């Protein structure tokens, strides 16, 4: 009989502890996630909206350890010239001070950034007005699976427009430079000297420069899909969160 009472008492205590821990975890979840969300405009850039979803168990949350944090931003200003239509950040192993809600450390951070046609047009226009004239009259059209660059080619004293199909790729010189690479088949059908066409293409690269983004990024891969380009890579988010939470 005493054994039955002991077990009942133990079970009741465990249930109470579980409820209490879950309640604390939920509070930590909201407070730390809220702190991270509030820090994002300064850590990454202003945006139309940010959402933060925390994935961790109750005990870890109560200790300020966030196993995984998904951050989704809409219309994110990654730099003064470049707006990201949708930014998806996957941050792992975040540790925070539960009392102060400040981030102490961040593990691996990967991202996927989707850039649409309007954002590309705005970026190129801003580059033309703020930097050199090398991208003058450059038009980039994002198709379903590739990209068309319309440029001016100067040869034999005349200037003619040329539309070249290709794709975007990470530059071999820098993982922060995105360059246009023309398809060989597209080059062969344009009735201008190849040396003049190559010179014109060299002048437009890099088409996108990510060297001055608020959060430092490294681009690993680029894909073109459904009228947008998607950049994937790693982001150095730790210093931004530490300073702004």
N, C-alpha and C positions, 0 to 999 in steps of 0.2 A: 504494500500500500504506500509506504514511504517512497519506494522507488518510482511508483506512478506519479506521485505528487512532485517528486524531484524532476522527472522528465517534463511534466507539464510546466513547471516553473522555468526550466531551462528553455523550453520551446517558446514560452511567452517572452522571456528575456531576449532571445535571439530575434524574434519578430520585432520587438520594440527597437532593438539595436539596428536592425535592417531598415526599418522605417526612418529612424533618426539619421542614419548614414545617408540614405537616399535623399532625405530632405536637405541635408547639408550639401550633398553633391549637386543637387539641382540648383541650390543657391550659388555654389561655386561656379557651376556651368554658366549661369546667367551673368554673374558678376565678371568673371574673367573674360568670357566671350564678349560681354558688353565693353569691357576695357579695350580689348583687341579691336573691336569694331570702331570705337571712338578714335583709336590711334591711326587707323588706316588712311584717312585723307592726308595726314602728314607723312606717314611711313611710305605710302605708295603714290598717292595723288588724289585730287578731288574726283568725285564720281557722282553720277546720278543716284546710285544706290550701292550699298554693300550689304551682303548677308554673311553671317558667320555661323557655322554649324560645328559643334564639338562632338567628337566621338571618343569616349573613354568610359571606363567603368566607374562605379560609385566611389570605391576606395581611392582610386587614382585621382579622381576629381577633388575629393576631400583633401588630398595632399598637394593639390595644385599642379598635378601632372596631367597634361592633355595629350593623349596618345596621337590624335589626329585632329586637325582643324581644317575644314573646307571653307574657303573664302571665295565668294562670287561677287564680282563687281560689274556694274553696267555703266557704259560710257565713262570709262576711267581715263583721266588725263595723266598718262604715264610720263609725259614731258609737256612743256608749254606748246609744242607743235603737234604731238601725236596723241590721238584719242583711241583707246581700245574699246571696241564695241562690247565685247564681253571678256572679262579676265577671270580665269578659274585657277585658284592657287590651292595647292595641297601641301600643308605644312605638317610635319611629323615631329613628335617628341618635344612639345613645348612645355616648359616648366615656368610656373608663375608663383609669386608670393600671394597666398590666399588672403592675407590681411590687407595688403596694399593694392592687390590686383595688378601688380606690375609684372611684366614678363622678364624672367631672369635669363632664359636661354631658349634657343630654337634649333631644332635638328635640321633635317633635310627639307628643302622647300623647292617644289617643282611648280611650273605654271603652264597654262595654255592660253594664248591671247589671240582672239579673233578680231581681224581688222577688215572692215567692209569698204565698199567703193567710196562712199562719202568721206570716210576718214582718210583714205589714201589721197583723195583729191584735196582735202583741206591741208594735209601734211605737205604735199608737193607745193601748193600755193604759198604756204608759210615758209618753206625752205627757199623759194625763189625770192621772196621779199626780205628775208632776214640774212641770207648768206650770199653766195656767189651766183653767177649767172649760168653755172654749168648745167642746170636742169631746165633752162629756158625752153618753153614749148613742149616739155615732156608730158605726155599723157599716158597713164597706165590704166588699162581696163582689165578688171578681174573677171574672167570667164568661169565656166563651170569647173574646168579642170586645168586650165592654164592661164597665162597672162599675156596681154598684148601691149607692147610699148610702142607708142607713136613718137618718133623723134625727127629732128631735122638733120639731114645729111648734106654736107658741103663737098662738092667735087667739081673740078674743072670750071671753077668760077661761078657755079650755080648752087642754089640750095633747094633741095627737094625733100618733102615729107616722106617718111618710110614707116610702115607698120610691121613690126617684127613680133612673132609669137614665141613665147618661151615660158620661163618659170622664175620664181624667186629661190635663191639659195643663200646659205651662210657663206660669207666671204672666207677665202682661205687665209686672208691677212688678219681678220678679226672676227671673233664670235659675236660681236656687237654690230656688225655691218651686214645689211641685207642687200644683195646685188641681183640685178636682172641677168639671167643667162638665156641667150637666144637659142632656139632650136636650129640645128644646121639646115634642116629642110626649109625653114622659113627664110633663112639668109640667102639661100641659093636662088630664090625666085624674085628677089628685089633687083631691079635693073640699075644698080649703082656699083661703082668699084668696091670690091670687098675691103680694101684698106680704109676707104673713107667711111664705110659702114662700121667697121671695127673701131675706128677712132671716135665716132659718134657714140657708140655703145660704151666705150671706156669712160667718156665724159659724164655719163649719167650715173655711174656707180660710185659709191653705194647709193642705192635709191632710198634706203631707210637706214638711219644712223641711230643706234640705241645707246650711244656712249654717255649721254647726258640725262638719262632717266633718273627719277627720284630714287627708286630702288634699283641697285645694280643688278643687271640680268645677263645671263649667258644663254645664247640661243643654240640649241642642238639640232633642231630640224624644222622644216617649213613645208606645209602642204597647202594646196589650192583646192577649195571645195565649195561648190554652190555660191559663187559670187563673193567669196571672202578668202583671205589668207589666214592660216593658223600657225602661229609661232609656238614652239614648245622648247622648254629649257629649264634652267634653274635660276632662282632669285635669291639674293642675299638680304633676307628680310629681318634678320636678327637685330641689327643695330637700329633700324627704324622703329621696331616695336619696343625695344629696350628704352629708347629715348622718349617715346611718346605715350607709353602706357602709364 
